[in-house]
Amino acid sequence: MLTCNTFPLCLRVLNSIHFYFMHTVVQFLLKTFQ
């Protein structure tokens, strides 16, 4: 695991990655089930 020197920034990056991942999954599911 990587340790972050600046915790808020790291949390923000993880949040955006998580958001992007969820967005991609949702788009994929919508395409699949249409």
C-alpha positions as CSV (number, residue, x, y, z in Angstrom):
1,M,0.0,0.0,0.0
2,L,1.1,3.5,-0.8
3,T,1.2,6.0,2.1
4,C,0.1,9.5,1.3
5,N,2.0,12.5,2.6
6,T,-0.9,14.8,2.0
7,F,-3.9,12.9,3.2
8,P,-6.7,15.2,2.0
9,L,-5.3,15.2,-1.5
10,C,-4.9,11.4,-1.5
11,L,-8.5,11.1,-0.3
12,R,-9.7,13.4,-3.1
13,V,-7.8,11.3,-5.7
14,L,-9.2,8.1,-4.4
15,N,-12.7,9.6,-4.4
16,S,-12.4,10.7,-8.0
17,I,-11.1,7.3,-9.0
18,H,-13.9,5.6,-7.2
19,F,-16.4,7.9,-8.8
20,Y,-15.0,7.3,-12.3
21,F,-15.0,3.5,-11.7
22,M,-18.7,3.5,-10.6
23,H,-19.6,5.7,-13.5
24,T,-18.0,3.3,-15.9
25,V,-19.7,0.3,-14.3
26,V,-23.1,2.0,-14.5
27,Q,-22.6,2.9,-18.2
28,F,-21.5,-0.7,-18.9
29,L,-24.6,-2.1,-17.1
30,L,-26.9,0.3,-19.0
31,K,-25.5,-0.8,-22.3
32,T,-25.7,-4.5,-21.4
33,F,-29.3,-4.5,-20.2
34,Q,-30.8,-2.3,-22.9
